[in-house]
């Protein structure tokens, strides 16, 4: 395997693990909002924003890489 392929594989794995861990951390936040906010447009928006955090963070990691 070429060095470039190994580096690419390593970075993809690192980003995948980052995203999986992020989703694990966002899940309790979504549950907390589900359990404690009454049904409303604002609750739906809050839950959407939590999803947005995950997607924006994933996009940023893909675009700029991770530390």
Steps between C-alpha positions, in 0.01 A plus 500: 500500500632842409570753769241737352235226522590431862477868588165532324365191677623630836335840450172342389500273805580794728213703352259206522587448867461873563153503346390183681615644834331833426171322429531310829544832683209668320258216569450586871440864408227402256347266760506776762324740264245234402425422864481856630360724232131507413397425144543820303664649196784618721565147626519378142740784418717423802525134398581602144779725628654211692501305172652804330786502751588144404484565128697827516768340718525205260527732200764713676705191587484383138588844366776600743597173665534435871760609753 
